[in-house]
Amino acid sequence: VAEAEGPEAGLEIVESITGLDRYQPYHVARADLLRRTGAGQDADRAYARAIELSDNPVQRSFLERRRAELTR
């Protein structure tokens, strides 16, 4: 949906899903969509939560780089 109709449409769907606060991929998807809409502060918080939930060092490193890109 985000690719066909834009990140706002994808974000609307993602945010309508409940009960996924402990599900790391949810926060990754949400962070990316927020970043693509220009909502930097919200994306930063979503990346932080995704990083917090990740136990994979490679994945954490990738997410930390994406989060750092928000401030550039």
N, C-alpha and C positions, 0 to 999 in steps of 0.2 A: 504494500500500500504506500509506504513512504517513497519508494522509487517511482511509482506511477502517479501518485497524487500529491507528493510533497511530504517533507518531514512533519509538518503540523498534523496532517491526517494520520500518519503513523503514530505519532505521539498521543493523539487522542485515543487511539485503540489501545496502545500499551498502558496508558494511565487508567483506562477503564477496568483493567484486570486487578482484582484484589487478592490479597493473601500471599503475595510473593516477596514480602520484605526480606526474607532470608535467602531468596533465590538470586544468586549473583548474576546470571545472565540477564535477568530483568533489569537490573541496575545498569549493566553495560549498554543494553539496547536503549534504555531511557536516556543515559548520559550522551550517547551518540546523537540521538534525535534532538535532544535539547541543544547540543553544540551546533547542530546543523540549522536550528531555528534562530540561533544567536542569543540564546538564554544562558549566557556564560556562568552566572552565579549558580543557577539551578543545575547546570551540567557539572560544575565543580563538585557540588554536594553529591550528585549521583555517582560521579567517578570515585569520590572518597568512599562511598558506601560499597561500591563494587570492589575497590581495592581492599577494604576491610574484610569483605567476605571471601576473598580469593586466597587459596592456600598454594597456588601454583606460582613459583617465583618468576617464571617467564611471563606469564599472564599479568602478574602484578607490575612488572617492569614496563610492559606495553601500556597498561592503563595509566601508570604514573607519567609516562611520556605524553600520552594523549591529554592528561590533565594539565601538565605543564604547558602544553601548546595553547591552552585557553588564555594564558596571561601574555602571550606574545602579540 
